[in-house]
Amino acid sequence: MSQVVLEKIVKSYGEVDVVHGIDLTVDSKEFVVLVGPSGCGKSTTLRMIAGLEEISGGKLSIGDRMVNDIAPKDRDVAMVFQNYALYPHLNVSENIAFGLRIRKVDKEEIKRSVSEVAEILGLTNYLDRKPADLSGGQRQRVAMGRAIVRHPQVFLFDEPLSNLDAQLRTQMRAEIKRLHARLGVTSIYVTHDQVEAMTLADRIVVMSAGRIEQIGTPMELFMNPVNRFVAGFIGSPPMNQIKATIVAGVDGPEAKISDSVSIPLSRAEGLASATGQSVIVGIRPEDVLLEAAGGEPSVPLEVNLIEPLGSEALIHASVGGEPFVIKTPTHGDIAHLNDIRQFHVNVDRVKVFDEKSGSALYQADQARG
Amino acid sequence: MQNLNLYSRGDKLFVRINIFLLTLFALSTLYPFIYIAAVSFSSGSAVTSGEVIYRPIELTLAAYEYVWNESQFWVSYMNTFIYTIFGTLVSLLIIIPGAYALSRPQLIGRRFFNLFVAFTLWFNAGLIPFFLNMRDLGLLDSYFGIIVGFACNAFNVILLRNFFEGIPQSFEEAARMDGANDFQVLWKVYLPLSKPAIATVALFCIVSRWNGFFWAMILLRDESKIPLQVFLRQTIVSLTNDEEFGSTLLEAAYSYETVTAAIIVASIIPVLFIYPFLQKYFNKGILLGGVKE
């Protein structure tokens, strides 16, 4: 039983609250990713779970114990740091064994554990090397080895991949996922990279300004963001957000983007009473059709820049003077993309947010995963 | 030597002036050593007549033989070793934990304690109160008084504290997560990472102990406890006042200058030998690879 429960957790520095009473339950064996922009309180939250920061208010439980006042070493958690924090004077083997030696584990047992961990992480040939003689990926693996060798109840990861190059990051991401599947240890992972969050997490916790904005599976967050912040944070490129006004259309409410363009929101029964309300229409870059399949409303645009990504291209355009990004397959040719003058909206995928509060008013579809 | 053709005319001039000034500085630092060494190996009459400039004249070991045969020289030499070795060890034993504690953000009253230590850099009790204090504590004329009474040096504490503060916090945090207590964090993580700083502080302690003269002169009366520097002073005083010693100057193979120079050379040699052993720690990069900044 290695559930982690945060109840009304607060962190204050003097008068300033940086984490505002968050509630979160991480189930046993679950992989939860805390994601958000810099300064949103995700690392502080992780450090409070680790015991490296004092908890100003609320209750933190790991397993069946309340651990607010328990020292980090007695919480039975292990942490992988962003900068690895490998002891440079010790070799790989000694680094991995450090925690066991401190805890006065039997020498034979240490030797067995270290070689087992080295085997899992592919470090067997590097056990005698110092950290300075390792590549970034190998160092990160040593840092993970140091964490897993103790068989803790909970793993904490503090942006462990942010110092690696893009290729290595993708590789290590897969390794972390494999490791979690193999070890089945409750894991809490902090990152500002939504791709890491989407690929690794069983559930994602999106944080902003010390508060939780939304908790859900990656697909729930992608398909049904509860507010503009989540809509803008999850998905790459982020969701386009255009100002509009709710008007009464022939078949129901419509979001009027300009005098000539309105997007029908026929399934949005709740919006019938919102006529005249200022809203933000959210359209994901990939939910745009360049050629109408039948009856979709068209929106005029002005193409500013084409970014070819190989199989896909990003079209940076302006819609009514506001930036708008379209992600479209290239089929090996991007020249024609410059000639685009309008796009069609897949009305089944449109989101509508209240302009003032930013909360979702209408989700055209439901999460599928 | 870098390729000077890559420099502009102004830069070339700047480099040449730098080299000239640094050479001048190096020579001015080195010359007293050379001169003293030359004097110690010269005859007394050559030194008195001002012939010795940079190399021994009328090469002789007479001054060294004179010093060698002084039993007090060996007693003082041994005392200096005792004060240096134990004094340095005790200093490190006090300075290292003190600097570590002062570097910890979680130390309650950290600001006050840091100010308290730094205060002694600018203000201290002065000669007479300190002497009275040592007397009342019964530390006059004792090895213990010299070793412990001067064990803590605020400058060294601050130097080491600053180095500890520069070590990434994540090392400590990682060690704590691994189960280390404060002592283990210091002993198993911070000390190995701080070898260059500790070597520097140790060298400062060694040199200051080895050259320690003033307080030893004030606090020690017993000849069997005086260090080499005090013996050197006593030698200079006694030989300059020794009329018989002076009257034989012209014929003697040694004079009080050559004897003094021989004692100085003898006292410099151990320190010269220590530096190469510590030099390997004066390299940056001990933290290399441990953390990714």
Contacts between the chains, C-beta under 8 A, distances in Angstrom:
chain1	res1	chain2	res2	distance
A	50	B	173	7.8
A	50	B	177	6.4
A	51	B	176	7.9
A	51	B	177	8.0
A	52	B	173	5.2
A	52	B	176	7.3
A	52	B	177	7.7
A	71	B	176	7.7
A	72	B	173	7.8
A	72	B	176	4.9
A	72	B	177	5.2
A	73	B	176	6.2
A	73	B	177	6.9
A	73	B	178	7.3
A	73	B	179	4.0
A	73	B	180	7.3
A	73	B	181	8.0
A	77	B	177	7.2
A	78	B	177	6.2
A	79	B	173	7.6
A	79	B	174	7.3
A	79	B	177	5.0
A	81	B	170	4.7
A	81	B	173	7.1
A	81	B	174	6.1
A	82	B	170	7.7
A	82	B	292	7.9
A	83	B	168	6.5
A	83	B	170	5.5
A	83	B	291	3.9
A	83	B	292	4.8
A	83	B	293	6.6
A	84	B	290	7.1
A	84	B	291	6.0
A	84	B	292	5.8
A	85	B	168	7.1
A	85	B	170	3.9
A	85	B	171	5.6
A	85	B	173	7.0
A	85	B	174	3.9
A	85	B	290	7.1
A	85	B	291	5.9
A	86	B	289	7.2
A	86	B	290	5.1
A	86	B	291	7.5
A	87	B	171	6.9
A	87	B	174	7.9
A	87	B	175	8.0
A	87	B	189	6.2
A	87	B	192	7.5
A	87	B	193	7.8
A	87	B	290	6.2
A	88	B	193	6.9
A	88	B	286	6.5
A	88	B	287	5.7
A	88	B	288	6.4
A	88	B	289	5.3
A	88	B	290	3.4
A	89	B	192	4.0
A	89	B	193	6.6
A	89	B	286	7.4
A	98	B	175	7.5
A	98	B	178	5.3
A	98	B	188	7.7
A	99	B	177	7.7
A	99	B	178	3.5
A	99	B	179	5.7
A	102	B	175	7.7
A	102	B	178	5.5
A	102	B	179	4.4
A	102	B	180	5.1
A	102	B	184	6.1
A	102	B	188	7.6
A	103	B	179	5.1
A	130	B	289	6.6
A	131	B	289	4.1
A	131	B	290	5.4
A	132	B	288	4.9
A	132	B	289	2.9
A	132	B	290	7.7
A	133	B	289	7.2
A	134	B	289	7.1
A	136	B	292	6.9
A	139	B	289	7.2
A	139	B	292	7.3
A	146	B	174	7.5
A	146	B	178	7.2
A	150	B	178	7.6
A	163	B	292	4.2
